[in-house]
């Protein structure tokens, strides 16, 4: 018998290799399918969110339509009732039937016939008419009515309010009005509008027409630092400068000019420093300013515009949570709970919550080590309690307040100097950087470390990029204005697929620090190191 031969080991190894290759291909295919399922799951969730949003918008629109129809029906009913009563009174006086007297009846009939011939017949409509199914009000007429109402209200209250403001404050009655308007404005700002799909969708920009602007002396003795519009009263805005003075201004003649209402010395008590950054309280009745943590100085002040005496207007908070250096940014969060955040040169982001009592705020450090250099800008995202912060360490951090940890981390190639969320698309935010010709970057917070678009301008001035150059979103969320080291206002259309400005406006004699969009009238307001305020009317 022949001895049995053993199977070569080489064949076993080759079979194992084939099995391993097949296993690897299965795993790769499985991972690809898992990634595809995650992507499509997010896509389905996004579409569900859009459906829910549009359903809610439809319900609100139907409710507004029903309210308008009901008002029209009530108005017509009141007119019909008055008309019916008037006609019945006429009939009673005209038709007099005297029982038992034929001659009297004949005379009254002749008299009634004569009266009927002398005036047109009256048609009595139904007292309770049905509500019209579709009532379409002309937009032009509604606009005219709204404009007339605004003009009448303004003309009635301007003189009395101006007297109060010239004394240096805002009346209590006006504060109540501002609070009411603030509630309405806050609800309007919460309406989401998806703008991200429009980014870079057009090969040509939409040019904004403007008229040559007028200039007003800022009344400051040193260079300007801040400009902020009142979030409630569209007539008011403030400017601050290195002289430590905060000026309150009132817009005149629909943006043709501005008048100074009051000036307040807001320098810090110890170091005598000027406000580094200023933000309005959401109710528009006070201003919060940030200073420096050096020398044990006060870090936050509150300027109460309701108080007429200048020395009683400014209150400095006792809390001093920042450890050192300048506090570069202060801004209120767009949430229901009233709070504001500050970012400083000590690498820290601090959240200040309101406590019971007047001018009592409790600071809490959100993080002190996520940035390795100065925090230059902070902002709050509307759709979720996330505090965005950017720093000179080139980092962009999104801190989730509920989770207590960083939810968004990204690092770019140049230092970051400010962050600004879009007013309508709550997923979109802008970061200002120090990279020439790519100063502005757009991000979608859902995409994680993906830059949607970058644009900027070629700086003619040889100076380096400055953190004092600030940006502003237009109310419709489609445009960004930016100051520059040159005497120009640069305007960017996010729909334009180029990296350059859609247009640039020569606005001042020296560098432009900031240009903000007015939220109710077509106007741009700018400040410059030429110590003037620019008022640029848009066509």
RONUMAR-102896 format. One line per 3 residues: number of its first residue (from 0); their letters; for each residue x, y, z of C-alpha. Coordinates in steps of 0.02 Angstrom, whole numbers, always signed. Layout:
<nodes>
NUM = A = X:Y:Z ~ ...
</nodes>
This chain:
<nodes>
0 = XXX = +0:+0:+0 ~ +55:+171:-40 ~ +81:+288:+108
3 = XXX = -46:+427:+126 ~ +17:+594:+75 ~ -15:+745:+187
6 = XXX = -99:+896:+111 ~ +27:+1033:+78 ~ +23:+1175:+204
9 = XXX = +37:+1303:+65 ~ -138:+1264:+5 ~ -208:+1289:+180
12 = XXX = -123:+1458:+193 ~ -190:+1511:+24 ~ -366:+1462:+73
15 = XXX = -350:+1559:+236 ~ -291:+1710:+138 ~ -442:+1700:+24
18 = XXX = -556:+1687:+174 ~ -472:+1839:+255 ~ -492:+1940:+95
21 = XXX = -674:+1894:+85 ~ -697:+1941:+268 ~ -612:+2109:+241
24 = XXX = -721:+2148:+91 ~ -876:+2104:+192 ~ -821:+2218:+334
27 = XXX = -783:+2361:+214 ~ -952:+2340:+132 ~ -1036:+2334:+303
30 = XXX = -947:+2493:+360 ~ -994:+2581:+199 ~ -1176:+2531:+222
33 = XXX = -1174:+2589:+404 ~ -1103:+2758:+353 ~ -1232:+2772:+213
36 = XXX = -1373:+2729:+334 ~ -1312:+2862:+458 ~ -1304:+2991:+318
39 = XXX = -1479:+2949:+256 ~ -1547:+2944:+434 ~ -1485:+3122:+460
42 = XXX = -1560:+3170:+292 ~ -1729:+3098:+343 ~ -1721:+3186:+512
45 = XXX = -1679:+3350:+425 ~ -1827:+3331:+307 ~ -1942:+3290:+453
48 = XXX = -1884:+3449:+540 ~ -1922:+3550:+383 ~ -2095:+3470:+369
51 = XXX = -2131:+3510:+552 ~ -2072:+3689:+527 ~ -2178:+3719:+374
54 = XXX = -2330:+3639:+457 ~ -2313:+3760:+603 ~ -2293:+3905:+481
57 = XXX = -2450:+3849:+389 ~ -2549:+3839:+551 ~ -2494:+4014:+602
60 = XXX = -2536:+4083:+430 ~ -2709:+4002:+435 ~ -2738:+4073:+608
63 = XXX = -2690:+4249:+551 ~ -2804:+4231:+399 ~ -2949:+4175:+510
66 = XXX = -2921:+4322:+630 ~ -2924:+4445:+485 ~ -3082:+4367:+415
69 = XXX = -3166:+4376:+585 ~ -3119:+4559:+606 ~ -3189:+4599:+433
72 = XXX = -3351:+4507:+474 ~ -3371:+4601:+639 ~ -3338:+4767:+553
75 = XXX = -3468:+4732:+419 ~ -3593:+4673:+549 ~ -3576:+4834:+648
78 = XXX = -3600:+4939:+490 ~ -3753:+4837:+440 ~ -3833:+4853:+611
81 = XXX = -3809:+5041:+610 ~ -3879:+5051:+433 ~ -4029:+4945:+477
84 = XXX = -4071:+5049:+630 ~ -4059:+5210:+531 ~ -4173:+5142:+393
87 = XXX = -4302:+5080:+519 ~ -4307:+5251:+600 ~ -4338:+5331:+431
90 = XXX = -4478:+5209:+394 ~ -4564:+5245:+559 ~ -4564:+5432:+529
93 = XXX = -4616:+5419:+347 ~ -4754:+5287:+357 ~ -4894:+5340:+475
96 = XXX = -5048:+5231:+471 ~ -5199:+5308:+556 ~ -5332:+5178:+589
99 = XXX = -5514:+5228:+542 ~ -5467:+5376:+429 ~ -5463:+5341:+241
102 = XXX = -5411:+5519:+196 ~ -5264:+5513:+313 ~ -5204:+5350:+237
105 = XXX = -5217:+5423:+61 ~ -5121:+5578:+109 ~ -4985:+5476:+192
108 = XXX = -4972:+5360:+41 ~ -4955:+5508:-77 ~ -4827:+5587:+36
111 = XXX = -4730:+5425:+47 ~ -4734:+5402:-143 ~ -4668:+5579:-167
114 = XXX = -4526:+5549:-44 ~ -4482:+5384:-125 ~ -4465:+5464:-296
117 = XXX = -4354:+5603:-229 ~ -4217:+5488:-159 ~ -4138:+5323:-218
120 = XXX = -4196:+5159:-148 ~ -4098:+5082:-4 ~ -4046:+4901:-11
123 = XXX = -4042:+4823:+164 ~ -3905:+4692:+174 ~ -3912:+4544:+293
126 = XXX = -3876:+4590:+473 ~ -3764:+4437:+500 ~ -3670:+4408:+338
129 = XXX = -3565:+4253:+314 ~ -3377:+4269:+330 ~ -3292:+4279:+161
132 = XXX = -3197:+4121:+119 ~ -3044:+4209:+47 ~ -3006:+4389:+90
135 = XXX = -2849:+4455:+6 ~ -2793:+4624:+69 ~ -2686:+4727:-50
138 = XXX = -2507:+4734:+13 ~ -2486:+4913:-43 ~ -2636:+4974:+57
141 = XXX = -2580:+4879:+209 ~ -2407:+4956:+194 ~ -2482:+5130:+179
144 = XXX = -2590:+5100:+332 ~ -2441:+5037:+430 ~ -2334:+5185:+377
147 = XXX = -2472:+5308:+422 ~ -2494:+5226:+590 ~ -2307:+5231:+625
150 = XXX = -2296:+5413:+572 ~ -2445:+5461:+679 ~ -2374:+5369:+829
153 = XXX = -2202:+5445:+802 ~ -2268:+5623:+782 ~ -2373:+5605:+939
156 = XXX = -2236:+5538:+1051 ~ -2073:+5608:+981 ~ -2078:+5775:+1072
159 = XXX = -2119:+5705:+1243 ~ -1995:+5562:+1228 ~ -1857:+5675:+1164
162 = XXX = -1873:+5786:+1317 ~ -1851:+5634:+1429 ~ -1702:+5571:+1328
165 = XXX = -1614:+5740:+1322 ~ -1613:+5737:+1511 ~ -1515:+5576:+1494
168 = XXX = -1638:+5434:+1516 ~ -1789:+5342:+1452 ~ -1957:+5365:+1539
171 = XXX = -2037:+5221:+1632 ~ -2186:+5228:+1514 ~ -2068:+5205:+1368
174 = XXX = -1983:+5059:+1455 ~ -2151:+4970:+1466 ~ -2179:+5005:+1281
177 = XXX = -2005:+4942:+1240 ~ -2035:+4783:+1339 ~ -2195:+4750:+1243
180 = XXX = -2109:+4782:+1078 ~ -1962:+4677:+1136 ~ -2073:+4525:+1165
183 = XXX = -2142:+4541:+990 ~ -1971:+4568:+913 ~ -1898:+4420:+1006
186 = XXX = -2034:+4306:+939 ~ -2001:+4370:+763 ~ -1816:+4334:+779
189 = XXX = -1853:+4153:+824 ~ -1928:+4118:+652 ~ -1806:+4002:+564
192 = XXX = -1765:+4025:+379 ~ -1648:+3908:+288 ~ -1514:+4008:+197
195 = XXX = -1368:+3886:+188 ~ -1426:+3810:+21 ~ -1416:+3985:-55
198 = XXX = -1231:+4008:-16 ~ -1125:+4021:-175 ~ -1280:+3988:-281
201 = XXX = -1260:+4139:-396 ~ -1121:+4187:-517 ~ -1162:+4373:-499
204 = XXX = -1194:+4477:-342 ~ -1353:+4571:-303 ~ -1297:+4752:-293
207 = XXX = -1372:+4865:-159 ~ -1405:+5042:-215 ~ -1361:+5180:-94
210 = XXX = -1354:+5369:-85 ~ -1200:+5469:-33 ~ -1200:+5467:+156
213 = XXX = -1205:+5610:+278 ~ -1080:+5624:+420 ~ -1105:+5682:+599
216 = XXX = -968:+5726:+723 ~ -960:+5588:+854 ~ -926:+5715:+994
219 = XXX = -788:+5598:+1058 ~ -614:+5662:+1095 ~ -523:+5500:+1055
222 = XXX = -545:+5357:+931 ~ -711:+5266:+929 ~ -723:+5088:+991
225 = XXX = -905:+5026:+989 ~ -1069:+5053:+895 ~ -1231:+4966:+943
228 = XXX = -1413:+4990:+890 ~ -1550:+4981:+1020 ~ -1638:+4811:+997
231 = XXX = -1810:+4883:+1035 ~ -1816:+5068:+990 ~ -1755:+5090:+812
234 = XXX = -1722:+5276:+839 ~ -1582:+5249:+966 ~ -1401:+5192:+954
237 = XXX = -1242:+5216:+1056 ~ -1060:+5249:+1022 ~ -911:+5231:+1138
240 = XXX = -729:+5281:+1122 ~ -560:+5278:+1206 ~ -610:+5432:+1306
243 = XXX = -724:+5319:+1410 ~ -882:+5414:+1360 ~ -1039:+5327:+1299
246 = XXX = -1149:+5436:+1189 ~ -1334:+5403:+1160 ~ -1399:+5455:+988
249 = XXX = -1569:+5476:+908 ~ -1595:+5451:+721 ~ -1682:+5597:+637
252 = XXX = -1779:+5615:+473 ~ -1777:+5429:+431 ~ -1588:+5418:+437
255 = XXX = -1539:+5584:+362 ~ -1456:+5641:+523 ~ -1434:+5601:+708
258 = XXX = -1441:+5706:+866 ~ -1346:+5679:+1029 ~ -1463:+5645:+1175
261 = XXX = -1342:+5614:+1319 ~ -1160:+5580:+1362 ~ -1104:+5472:+1509
264 = XXX = -930:+5447:+1580 ~ -909:+5258:+1597 ~ -723:+5238:+1640
267 = XXX = -681:+5104:+1767 ~ -655:+5163:+1947 ~ -474:+5103:+1976
270 = XXX = -379:+5092:+1813 ~ -486:+5226:+1729 ~ -506:+5116:+1576
273 = XXX = -632:+5135:+1436 ~ -762:+5000:+1393 ~ -681:+4869:+1281
276 = XXX = -849:+4805:+1218 ~ -1032:+4855:+1244 ~ -1198:+4764:+1222
279 = XXX = -1379:+4816:+1246 ~ -1491:+4731:+1373 ~ -1625:+4637:+1271
282 = XXX = -1758:+4756:+1337 ~ -1661:+4905:+1271 ~ -1662:+5004:+1434
285 = XXX = -1481:+4981:+1489 ~ -1305:+4948:+1424 ~ -1178:+4819:+1486
288 = XXX = -993:+4857:+1463 ~ -838:+4748:+1484 ~ -668:+4813:+1543
291 = XXX = -509:+4729:+1606 ~ -462:+4609:+1745 ~ -293:+4690:+1781
294 = XXX = -259:+4781:+1944 ~ -414:+4715:+2032 ~ -522:+4835:+1931
297 = XXX = -708:+4812:+1905 ~ -745:+4703:+1754 ~ -928:+4740:+1708
300 = XXX = -1031:+4900:+1718 ~ -1217:+4933:+1690 ~ -1272:+5099:+1618
303 = XXX = -1455:+5128:+1667 ~ -1533:+5252:+1546 ~ -1688:+5275:+1655
306 = XXX = -1593:+5377:+1783 ~ -1578:+5562:+1749 ~ -1427:+5600:+1861
309 = XXX = -1266:+5553:+1772 ~ -1173:+5499:+1929 ~ -1310:+5373:+1971
312 = XXX = -1324:+5297:+1798 ~ -1169:+5185:+1801 ~ -1159:+5035:+1918
315 = XXX = -1007:+4921:+1928 ~ -1031:+4737:+1972 ~ -934:+4670:+2120
318 = XXX = -899:+4499:+2043 ~ -729:+4480:+1958 ~ -719:+4306:+1879
321 = XXX = -587:+4345:+1746 ~ -410:+4323:+1810 ~ -307:+4441:+1703
324 = XXX = -300:+4543:+1544 ~ -431:+4628:+1436 ~ -611:+4564:+1423
327 = XXX = -629:+4566:+1234 ~ -811:+4522:+1208 ~ -980:+4535:+1296
330 = XXX = -1148:+4481:+1223 ~ -1320:+4426:+1284 ~ -1376:+4250:+1240
333 = XXX = -1531:+4231:+1129 ~ -1622:+4115:+1249 ~ -1773:+4127:+1363
336 = XXX = -1667:+4132:+1521 ~ -1583:+4302:+1532 ~ -1393:+4287:+1533
339 = XXX = -1238:+4355:+1448 ~ -1065:+4288:+1411 ~ -892:+4366:+1415
342 = XXX = -728:+4307:+1340 ~ -558:+4371:+1397 ~ -371:+4367:+1376
345 = XXX = -361:+4242:+1520 ~ -425:+4107:+1398 ~ -590:+4098:+1494
348 = XXX = -773:+4105:+1441 ~ -888:+4163:+1582 ~ -1079:+4150:+1585
351 = XXX = -1171:+4278:+1692 ~ -1346:+4233:+1753 ~ -1469:+4358:+1826
354 = XXX = -1506:+4344:+2011 ~ -1653:+4411:+2111 ~ -1626:+4595:+2146
357 = XXX = -1567:+4750:+2055 ~ -1404:+4733:+1957 ~ -1361:+4563:+2032
360 = XXX = -1276:+4440:+1915 ~ -1192:+4275:+1959 ~ -1041:+4226:+1851
363 = XXX = -997:+4046:+1810 ~ -842:+3990:+1715 ~ -896:+3882:+1567
366 = XXX = -714:+3839:+1526 ~ -540:+3907:+1557 ~ -429:+3780:+1467
369 = XXX = -512:+3744:+1300 ~ -422:+3895:+1226 ~ -234:+3913:+1239
372 = XXX = -236:+4100:+1204 ~ -349:+4252:+1219 ~ -535:+4227:+1184
375 = XXX = -577:+4363:+1059 ~ -763:+4335:+1028 ~ -914:+4246:+1103
378 = XXX = -1093:+4217:+1041 ~ -1245:+4109:+1078 ~ -1329:+3993:+952
381 = XXX = -1518:+4012:+944 ~ -1579:+3834:+912 ~ -1478:+3754:+1052
384 = XXX = -1395:+3816:+1210 ~ -1220:+3821:+1136 ~ -1096:+3960:+1174
387 = XXX = -976:+3987:+1030 ~ -804:+4059:+1065 ~ -657:+4099:+952
390 = XXX = -479:+4143:+1000 ~ -308:+4201:+948 ~ -257:+4017:+962
393 = XXX = -349:+3988:+796 ~ -482:+3882:+883 ~ -671:+3883:+865
396 = XXX = -760:+3805:+1014 ~ -946:+3769:+1036 ~ -985:+3733:+1220
399 = XXX = -1147:+3637:+1253 ~ -1223:+3711:+1410 ~ -1337:+3564:+1450
402 = XXX = -1205:+3430:+1421 ~ -1070:+3531:+1509 ~ -938:+3496:+1376
405 = XXX = -872:+3555:+1209 ~ -990:+3502:+1070 ~ -899:+3586:+925
408 = XXX = -710:+3598:+903 ~ -617:+3662:+752 ~ -448:+3739:+718
411 = XXX = -402:+3842:+564 ~ -239:+3910:+497 ~ -255:+4090:+562
414 = XXX = -310:+4177:+720 ~ -495:+4209:+750 ~ -556:+4378:+807
417 = XXX = -747:+4371:+815 ~ -897:+4256:+789 ~ -1069:+4309:+730
420 = XXX = -1222:+4193:+708 ~ -1342:+4224:+563 ~ -1504:+4309:+620
423 = XXX = -1620:+4191:+523 ~ -1530:+4027:+486 ~ -1486:+3963:+660
426 = XXX = -1360:+3835:+594 ~ -1255:+3965:+504 ~ -1120:+4070:+586
429 = XXX = -976:+4179:+529 ~ -799:+4188:+598 ~ -682:+4334:+567
432 = XXX = -501:+4281:+541 ~ -333:+4364:+513 ~ -301:+4290:+341
435 = XXX = -290:+4424:+204 ~ -423:+4405:+68 ~ -505:+4267:+173
438 = XXX = -554:+4368:+324 ~ -731:+4299:+336 ~ -775:+4114:+348
441 = XXX = -948:+4034:+348 ~ -985:+3873:+444 ~ -1134:+3756:+466
444 = XXX = -1133:+3695:+646 ~ -1206:+3528:+590 ~ -1064:+3486:+470
447 = XXX = -922:+3484:+597 ~ -760:+3567:+542 ~ -820:+3600:+366
450 = XXX = -800:+3774:+297 ~ -944:+3820:+180 ~ -872:+3978:+106
453 = XXX = -729:+4100:+132 ~ -716:+4277:+67 ~ -627:+4439:+105
456 = XXX = -544:+4592:+33 ~ -373:+4647:-24 ~ -312:+4773:+104
459 = XXX = -232:+4927:+28 ~ -169:+4987:+196 ~ -11:+4898:+254
462 = XXX = -71:+4880:+434 ~ -103:+4705:+502 ~ -278:+4634:+524
465 = XXX = -364:+4714:+674 ~ -486:+4641:+800 ~ -569:+4812:+805
468 = XXX = -636:+4786:+627 ~ -810:+4714:+656 ~ -946:+4638:+548
471 = XXX = -1135:+4644:+545 ~ -1271:+4536:+466 ~ -1412:+4615:+367
474 = XXX = -1588:+4585:+439 ~ -1628:+4461:+298 ~ -1468:+4363:+334
477 = XXX = -1405:+4373:+154 ~ -1273:+4510:+170 ~ -1125:+4547:+283
480 = XXX = -1048:+4717:+306 ~ -871:+4738:+368 ~ -760:+4882:+413
483 = XXX = -580:+4886:+355 ~ -413:+4968:+385 ~ -454:+5070:+230
486 = XXX = -592:+5202:+227 ~ -712:+5075:+150 ~ -867:+4976:+198
489 = XXX = -859:+4806:+114 ~ -1024:+4717:+77 ~ -1031:+4529:+46
492 = XXX = -1178:+4437:-33 ~ -1172:+4257:+32 ~ -1257:+4198:-129
495 = XXX = -1110:+4263:-233 ~ -989:+4122:-274 ~ -835:+4235:-280
498 = XXX = -717:+4271:-136 ~ -715:+4460:-159 ~ -843:+4588:-95
501 = XXX = -1002:+4607:-195 ~ -973:+4795:-178 ~ -872:+4921:-76
504 = XXX = -926:+5093:-17 ~ -804:+5235:+16 ~ -879:+5294:+178
507 = XXX = -749:+5393:+280 ~ -581:+5479:+274 ~ -494:+5350:+384
510 = XXX = -516:+5167:+434 ~ -693:+5105:+463 ~ -717:+5008:+625
513 = XXX = -895:+4948:+599 ~ -1051:+4969:+492 ~ -1218:+4903:+557
516 = XXX = -1382:+4876:+466 ~ -1537:+4959:+537 ~ -1672:+4830:+569
519 = XXX = -1822:+4930:+509 ~ -1766:+5067:+388 ~ -1646:+5053:+239
522 = XXX = -1494:+5127:+326 ~ -1313:+5085:+364 ~ -1230:+5169:+513
525 = XXX = -1040:+5169:+525 ~ -902:+5232:+639 ~ -724:+5277:+592
528 = XXX = -560:+5335:+666 ~ -596:+5502:+581 ~ -710:+5531:+734
531 = XXX = -868:+5539:+628 ~ -1028:+5437:+618 ~ -1083:+5393:+441
534 = XXX = -1268:+5379:+394 ~ -1286:+5292:+225 ~ -1463:+5278:+156
537 = XX = -1499:+5125:+49 ~ -1613:+5141:-101
</nodes>
